[in-house]
Amino acid sequence: MNSPHSFFCFPAIAVWVALAASPAQAQTRVGEAAMVKNEVVRVAAATTPINVGDALLRDETVRTGLESAARLVMADSTNLSLGPNASLKLDRTVFDDEHHYRDVAIRMTSGAFRFVTGHSEKAAYKITTPLATIGVRGTVLDILSQRGKTTVVLQEGASTVCASKGQCIDLTQPGDTAIITSSGGRTTIQKTNNPPWTFAATCSQAAGLCTVTQYADATPVTPPVEDDPTGMLCGR
């Protein structure tokens, strides 16, 4: 004889599967907002505000407004600080485990950023701007992405910066700077140890923006089956 509650099983499972399969629910939490000043939003199917403690999800864009700033902490404790009018996309994240990435790609479209590597293997990180690809080796980098120009300043560690046409420069000493410019269809890259800009001035404009903190946990957003509060799944 069928259980008196068995008629709940298939409809309830169908509802749960539909929720779990929705794009927003199926995405993985890859970090969180540790510091937010003024207007900071996520840009996905809709634009919504980001508050301190909110999850960051794979493949979404984070954007700051005028006189705004944010610091994001990734699951491997990479810290990403964004200045005003900045736009950043978490392009790709592949986990080795919940606190280490095998592959993480970050696209810094426009604005000023500070990047501090976390616990993943350094070869896992790939940072891009419209003009450059940036590799890291245990690194603190200041990055300014402007129309027709990218400036990368090494604060700590080492980095290799390559222009879109393939020419590369190694940054090995604090203050080493790569400047990539594009004009008239021609892209050039040059190196200096006298940086024309750093993120330091932006740090001073927002408390906690350049503090470095660890990330406690990274968990899937999709709720597990045992969290069903109704007890309606399969006669519970």
C-alpha positions in Angstrom: 0.0 0.0 0.0 1.2 3.4 -0.8 2.2 5.8 2.0 -0.6 8.4 2.6 2.1 11.0 2.0 3.6 9.5 -1.1 1.6 11.8 -3.4 3.7 14.7 -2.2 7.0 13.1 -3.4 7.0 13.7 -7.2 5.5 17.3 -7.2 7.9 18.3 -4.3 10.9 16.9 -6.1 9.9 18.5 -9.3 9.7 21.9 -7.6 13.1 21.4 -5.9 14.7 20.3 -9.2 13.3 23.3 -11.0 14.7 25.6 -8.3 18.1 23.9 -8.2 18.4 24.1 -12.0 17.8 27.8 -12.3 20.9 29.7 -13.3 21.1 31.9 -10.2 20.7 28.9 -7.8 23.1 26.6 -9.7 26.0 29.1 -9.5 28.8 28.6 -7.0 29.7 31.1 -4.3 33.3 32.2 -5.2 33.8 35.0 -2.7 32.2 37.8 -0.8 32.1 41.6 -0.4 34.3 42.5 2.6 34.0 46.3 2.3 31.5 48.5 0.4 31.3 52.3 0.1 28.4 54.0 -1.6 27.2 52.5 -4.9 28.4 49.0 -5.6 26.3 46.7 -7.8 26.4 43.3 -9.5 25.4 43.3 -13.2 23.8 40.0 -14.3 20.3 39.5 -15.6 19.4 42.6 -13.5 21.5 45.2 -11.7 21.3 44.8 -7.9 23.2 46.4 -5.0 26.0 44.6 -3.2 26.3 44.9 0.6 29.0 43.7 3.0 28.8 39.9 3.3 27.0 39.3 0.1 28.1 36.4 -2.0 30.0 36.8 -5.3 29.0 34.3 -7.9 30.9 32.9 -10.9 30.6 34.9 -14.2 29.1 38.1 -12.7 30.3 41.6 -13.1 30.9 44.0 -10.2 30.7 47.7 -10.8 31.4 50.7 -8.5 29.8 54.2 -9.0 31.2 57.7 -8.6 32.9 58.2 -5.2 32.4 54.5 -4.5 34.7 51.6 -3.7 34.7 47.9 -2.7 36.9 45.2 -1.5 36.1 41.6 -2.6 37.6 38.5 -0.9 37.7 35.4 -3.1 37.4 31.9 -1.7 41.2 31.4 -1.8 41.7 34.7 0.1 42.7 36.7 -2.9 41.8 40.3 -2.1 40.5 42.6 -4.9 40.1 46.3 -4.2 38.1 48.5 -6.6 38.2 52.3 -6.8 35.5 54.6 -8.2 33.9 53.9 -11.6 35.5 50.5 -11.8 34.2 47.4 -13.5 35.4 43.9 -13.0 34.2 40.5 -14.2 34.9 37.1 -12.5 35.3 35.5 -15.9 36.1 31.9 -14.9 36.7 30.0 -11.6 37.5 26.4 -11.4 38.1 25.0 -7.9 40.7 22.4 -6.8 38.9 22.4 -3.4 36.7 24.9 -1.6 39.7 27.2 -0.8 41.9 26.8 -3.8 41.5 27.5 -7.5 42.9 25.5 -10.3 42.0 28.2 -12.8 40.7 31.8 -12.1 40.3 34.5 -14.7 39.5 38.1 -13.7 38.7 40.7 -16.3 39.4 44.3 -15.2 37.5 46.3 -17.8 37.9 49.9 -16.5 39.0 51.7 -13.4 41.6 51.3 -10.6 42.3 48.1 -8.8 44.6 46.5 -6.2 45.1 42.8 -6.5 46.6 40.7 -3.7 47.1 37.0 -4.4 45.6 34.3 -2.2 46.4 30.7 -1.5 46.0 29.1 -5.0 48.9 28.1 -7.1 50.2 31.3 -8.8 49.9 29.8 -12.3 46.1 29.6 -11.7 45.6 33.3 -11.9 44.9 35.1 -15.1 44.2 38.9 -15.0 43.2 40.7 -18.2 42.4 44.3 -19.2 41.3 45.3 -22.7 45.0 45.8 -23.6 47.0 43.4 -21.4 47.3 39.9 -19.9 48.9 39.8 -16.4 50.5 36.8 -14.8 51.3 36.8 -11.1 53.9 35.1 -8.8 52.9 35.8 -5.2 52.1 39.4 -5.9 50.5 42.7 -4.9 49.7 44.7 -8.0 48.1 48.1 -8.7 46.2 48.1 -12.0 44.7 51.1 -13.8 42.6 50.3 -16.9 41.7 53.3 -19.0 40.5 53.7 -22.6 43.6 53.1 -24.7 45.9 52.6 -21.7 46.7 50.1 -19.0 49.2 50.8 -16.2 50.4 47.9 -14.0 52.5 48.7 -10.9 54.3 46.0 -8.9 54.1 46.6 -5.1 55.3 43.1 -4.0 56.4 39.8 -5.5 56.8 39.5 -9.3 54.6 39.6 -12.4 54.8 39.2 -16.2 52.7 41.7 -18.2 52.0 41.0 -21.9 50.5 43.4 -24.4 47.6 42.2 -26.6 50.1 41.7 -29.5 52.3 39.4 -27.4 55.2 41.5 -26.3 55.9 40.9 -22.6 57.7 42.6 -19.7 58.8 41.1 -16.4 58.2 43.2 -13.2 60.6 42.0 -10.5 61.2 45.0 -8.2 58.8 47.1 -6.2 57.9 50.1 -8.3 58.5 48.3 -11.6 55.7 49.5 -13.9 54.4 48.3 -17.3 52.5 50.9 -19.4 50.6 49.6 -22.4 49.1 52.1 -24.8 47.0 51.7 -27.9 46.7 54.4 -30.6 46.0 54.3 -34.3 45.8 50.5 -34.3 49.3 50.2 -32.7 49.8 48.8 -29.2 53.1 49.4 -27.4 54.4 48.4 -24.0 57.2 50.0 -22.0 58.8 49.6 -18.5 59.7 52.1 -15.9 60.6 52.1 -12.2 59.1 55.5 -11.7 55.3 54.8 -11.6 53.1 57.6 -12.8 50.3 56.4 -10.6 49.6 53.9 -7.7 46.4 52.8 -5.9 47.7 54.3 -2.6 45.7 57.5 -3.0 42.5 55.5 -3.5 43.3 53.4 -0.4 43.3 56.5 1.8 39.8 57.5 0.6 37.9 54.6 2.1 38.6 52.8 5.4 39.3 49.2 5.0 39.7 49.3 1.2 43.3 48.1 1.2 43.1 45.9 4.3 43.9 42.3 3.5 41.6 39.6 5.1 41.1 35.9 4.8 38.0 34.2 3.5 36.3 31.9 5.9 34.3 29.6 3.6 33.1 29.0 0.1 29.9 26.9 -0.4 27.5 26.3 -3.3 24.5 28.6 -3.3 22.1 25.7 -4.2 20.6 24.4 -0.9 21.1 20.7 0.0 18.1 18.4 0.0 18.2 17.9 3.8 17.4 21.6 4.3 13.8 21.1 3.2 11.9 22.8 6.0 8.4 21.4 5.2 9.1 17.7 5.6 7.1 17.2 2.4 9.8 15.5 0.3 8.8 11.8 -0.1 6.5 11.7 2.9 8.8 13.3 5.5 
